């Protein structure tokens, strides 16, 4: 698949490289696994030879041996002998960069904590001592956002405040997802576009796998995803078991329940017959996998709260793949596809709301984009888009098909919203319907 999007990020990385020719730069690059962080850096610096260190969960001495081979290969320097401390390699590279500008990318940087947690404080001392004379462009990548944030923004951590830039790589925006699909299938339909967004969430690796396999229609995408030995079937476990550790089963149960509509803490605890607040706090704050949602303008932080999985791919994976894993064990891939088709219309209808919210955020025309529902669940407004500068607000109903839109019902919901919240009485108020034709 050709390289698309990321113009801002590429430009930023190239700007940082120019700055490093005058003074040392330390960039933190984060984003979920498979989002394309490494490919992005390689693309931005494709015109130069750069050092690439990948941190595996190995011993420090083994890692150092691999890093020394990279140094020798890329910089064409003689082997310095056996090195068993990463600090010695980092110190050497910092010295080298005093006389020649260097770009060093350290991938899965957070995994140094599993190798030797002292590496972070050792790097801090070397950086502080030598950055003044160095011309290094140091980039550290990490796929565990919470841990990378802690390493550089927690005052208790040795690398606190050392970064000169902090970039988070997000999934492709709706316009880029559309551009990619149009490039590979100029005759695509709206159902195909919604399916690509639903299944991948705009994650670069997943989009690439489908496009490279010529899975450019909704039917072909589903066939590719649920096929025997499909990459997608095992991706959720591959991503998360290592992060969750021994308690992964409990985390998986919670995520499956949220994905299947049991999205309140009380509901989850009732089904699991146990208290889960600690697990859910970690899923929200440490792993960034779930979010608390509450109605717009609700003042209470604890009432009428529902949880949602942030990542669209993982939401799909837990809703269909993990829930029906026994189908896979029975080799019933066709049956699994039937289950997805059976529930897809309802499931993708909720994803469509997410699509339009993301489109609005990408456009940058609103100051606030949210949803609202009352405590009884009788009235719900799918999207409320506000422009506080122009003092305008639009209430949206979202349905897959235009024929399903009921503007009279939407008007009743808006009136109820006004009664309950007392908001936007002096704003210019409008109402609109959105469907797949508007994608």
N, C-alpha and C positions, 0 to 999 in steps of 0.2 A: 504494500500500500504506500502510495506517495506520501511525503511528509506534508501535513496541512496544519494551519493555525499556528499558535504560539509565537506570533510576530512580536508581541510585547515582551514575552519572556526571552526570546532570542536577542532582541535588541538590548534588553537590560543586561544579559550576560556578556554581550559584546562590549557594552559600555563599561562594565565592571573590569573586563580584561584590560581595556585601555587605561583605566585608573590604576590598575596593578603595576603598570610600567613605571609609575611614579611613586606609589606607596602600596604596601601590602594590603590585600583585600581578603576578607574572610566571609564567604557567603554560605548561609544555611538554606538548603533546598529540601522541602518536604512535600508530601503527597502520598496517597494510598498506593499500595503495591499495584503494579501494572499500569500506572497512570502515564508512564513515559518519561520519568525524570532523567534517567541515564541517556536515553535517545535524544532528549532535548539538549543536554549539555554537549553530546557528541555532534549534533547538528550545528549548534552555535559555534563550536570550535573546530569544525571540520577542516579548516585551513591551517591547522597547526598540530604538531605532535604534542600530546599531553600525557601526563602520568595518570594512570587509573588504578587505584587500589580498591579491591573489593573485600570487605570484612566478612569472612565466614566465621562460623562458630567453632573455630579450631584453636589450637594452642598458639600463643604469641610467637613462639620460635618458628612454627610452620608458616604463619602469616608473613613473618619477616623474610623468610626465604623466598616466598612468592613475590613480595614487594621488591626485593633486591633484583630478582629476575626482570621485573618490569622496568626498574631503573636502568639496568644494564641494556635492555633492548631498546628503550625509547631514547635515552640520552647518550647512548654509545659511550658509556664510561666503564672502566675496568671494575671487576667485582672487588669489593672492599674487604672480603673475608666474611666469616660467619658473624651474623648480627642476630641477636635474640631479643632485643628490646625495640619496640616500635619507636620509642622516644629517640633512639639513636638515629633511626632513619629520618624521622621528621626533622631532627636537628640538622642532619646533613643536607636535606633538601632546602631548608631555610637558608643555610649557608650558601648553597649553590645559587639560590635566587638573588643573592646580593650582586652577582656579576652577570646573570642572564635571567630575564623574565621567564617564569615557569608557571604552568597551570597544573594543579594537582587536584584530582577528583577522588574523594574517598566515599565509596558507596556503602550503604547500610551502616552508616557511622555509629548508630546507637548500639550496634552489636559488640562494639568494643567493651561494653559493660559486662558481657558474658565472657570475654576473653581475659581482660584485666582492667578493672574499673579505675586503677591508678593511672591509666593512659590519659585520661581527661585532664588530670591535674598536671601530669608531666608535659602535655601539650601546652597547657596554659602558661607554664613557666617559660618554656622555649619561645612561645609566641610573644609574650610580653617582653622578653629579653631581646629578641632579634627582629621584630616587625619593623622597627624604625629604619633599618638598612635594607630590608628585604623587598624584592619585587615579585612576590609570589601571589598568584591568583588561586587561593585555596577555596575549594567548594566541597562541602560535606553534605551528602544526601542521606535521608532517612525516611523510612516508610511508616514508622510509628510516630504519628504526629505528636501525641501527648508526651512521649519521651524526648523527642527532639526539642519540643517547647521547654520542657523542664530543664534540659541540659544547658539551654542558653538564656532562659528567662527567669530561672529560679535563683535568687540571690545566694542560696546555699551551695550552688554548683560552681566548680572551679572555672568553667568556661562562660559563666554569666557575663553578658554584655560584650563578649569579645567579637561577636559577629558584626560585620559592617553592613550586611544585607540579610533579610529573612524573606524568602520567597516560598509561597505555597502553590503547588501546581494543582489545578482543579480539573475535573472532567471536561470534555469538549462541550461547548455551549450548543444549544439547539441549532443555531445557524450553521455551525461547523458539522454537526451530525448530518444535517440536510445536505450540505455541500458534498460530504463524503459519499453519501448514498447516491446522490445525483451523478457524481463522477463515475461510479461503478454501475449504476443502473438508471440511465436517463429517463426510462419509462416507469419509474417507481410510482406506487400509489401511496395514499395517506396511511393506509393500513401497514404498509411496509416501513414507512418512516416511524410510526408509533411503535412498531415492534422492535426496530433497531434501538430506539431510545429506551424502551421497556426492558429489554434483555441486557443491554450493556451499560445503561446509565451514562453513556458518553465516555467510558473508560477506554483509553487508546488501544490497549492490548486486545480487548474483547472485540472492539470494532474491527481491528486489523485481522483477527482470526476469521471473522465472518466474511469480510470483504475478499480476503485472499482465497477463501474457499468458494467464492462466487455465490455465497448465501445472501442474496440481495433482495429477496422477497420474504414476506412474513412466514410463508410455508417452509421455504428452504432454511431460514434461520432456525426455526423450531426443530426441524429435522436434524440440523447440524448440532444443536445444543444437546438433544436427548439421545444422540447416537451412541452406540457401544464404544467405550473407551474415549468418549468425548472429553476434551480438556475441561469443559464447563462443569461436568458432573462432579468433579473432585476439587474444583477451585475453592469453594468455601472452606473445606477442611484444610487445604493447603495453605490458605491465607491465615487462618485463625487458630488452629490447634496449637501451633508453636507459641503464639502470643498468650493464649489463655492458660496453657499448662494443664495440670492435672484436673482442674475444675472445668475443663472445656464443656463437658456434658451439661452442666447446669447453665452455663452461658448459652449454649446452643438451644436448650429447651426454652429459655426466655426469648431468644430471638425468633424462634419458630412460632411461639405464641403471638408475639407482636405482629409478625408477618401474616399470620392467619386471622388477624382481627381482634385478638384478645389484648387490647392495647392500654389497659389501665393496670396500675399496680395491684389493686384489690382483686381484679379478675385473674391476674397471673398467679398471685399468692394462693387464691382459692383453688386453682387447678393443680398447682404444684404442692399444695399443702405445706408450704414453708415460707419463711420470711425471706424476701429477696432484695431488700433495699440496698444492701452493700454491693451486690452484683450489679444492680441497675445503675448505681452511682458510678461504678467503675466503667460500665459500658458507655455511660454518657461522658464522664469527665476524663477518664484515662485513655479509653480507646476511641472515643468520638464516634461510636457506631450508632447510637440512638440519640434522639432529642425529645425533650418535653415540649408538647404543644398545648397551648391554652387559647381560648377564644380571645379575639382582639378586644382590648380594653378591660379584660378581666383583671381585677386588682388582686385577688387572692392568688398566692403562689402555689397553693396545694389543692384547690378544688377544680373539678372539671378538667383535670389534666389527662391527656392521652399521649402515649409514646409512639414514635415512628422510627423506623430504621432509615438512617440518612442515605445509605448507599443503595441505589436502585438495583444493581446487580445482586447484592446480598439479600435484598428484600425478595427478589424473585427466587433466588437460590433456596432460601429458607422456606418460602411459601410453597414451592413445588418440588425441588430436588431433595432437600433434606427431609421434608415431611413425608415424601413418598419414596424414601431410599430403599424400602423393601421391594419396590417394583424393580429397581436396578439390580438388587441381589438376585431376583428371580428372572433376570434377563428380559423383563417385560418392558422394553423401551417403547414399543408401540402403544402400550397401555398408558405409559407415562405421558406420551404426547397427547393421547385422548383426554387425559385429565386436564392438561394445560389448555387445550382447545375448549373444553367444557366450561372452564372458569375464566377464560381469558377476557371475554367481553366485559365482565364486571370488574375484573382486576385492572385491566388497562384503562378503564374509565377513570379510576382514581389516579393512575399515572398521568393521564392527560391533563389533570389539574396541575400536576407538578410541571409538566411541559410548558404550560402557559405562564405559570409563575416564573419559570426560568427565562422564558422569552421576554417577559416584562423586565426582569432584573438585567438581562443582557442589554435591553434598549436604554435603560437608565433614565426613563421618563417619569418615574414615580419616586416619591420619598418614603413610601410605606406600602408593602404588599403583604397581605395577611388573609386569614379566614376567620369565620365566626360561627358559633353554634350556641344554642341556649342549653340550660342545664338539663332539660328534659329530652333533648335531642329531637325536638319536634320541628325546629327551624334551624337551617344551616345555610350560610352563604359561602359558596366555594372560594371565591376570590374577592377581596376588597382592595382596590388599587387607589392610592391617595397621592395627590400632588399638593402638599401643604403650602408651597409658594404661590401657586395659582388658585388655591382654595377650591380644588375640585376633587370629587371622589366618584369612582365608578364601581358598581356592584355587578359581579359576573356570575352567571350560572354556566356550568360546564357539563356538556353531554357529548357522547360519541357522535350521535347523529343530530342534525338540526331539527328533525321532526320531534325529537324528545324534549326540546326546550319548551318550558312553560313560563312565559314572562309574567303571567298573572300570579303564579306561585312565587316567582322571584320578588315581585312587588310586595307580596304579603311578608316575605322574609325580611325585606329591607325595612318595612314599617315596624316589624317586631324588633329588629336591631336598633332602630332609632329610639323606640320606647325603652328598651332595656339599658342602653348605653348613654343615651342623651347626647351622642356625638354627631357632628357634621350638620347640625341644624342650620348653620349659616354658610355651608359650602354649596357649590353648584353640584347637584346630585344627578347622576345618570345611571342607567341600567343597560346591560348588554348580555347577549348569549354567545358562547364560544363552543365550537364543535370541531371535529377532525377536518372539516373543510377549511378551517381557519389556520391550519398548521402551516 
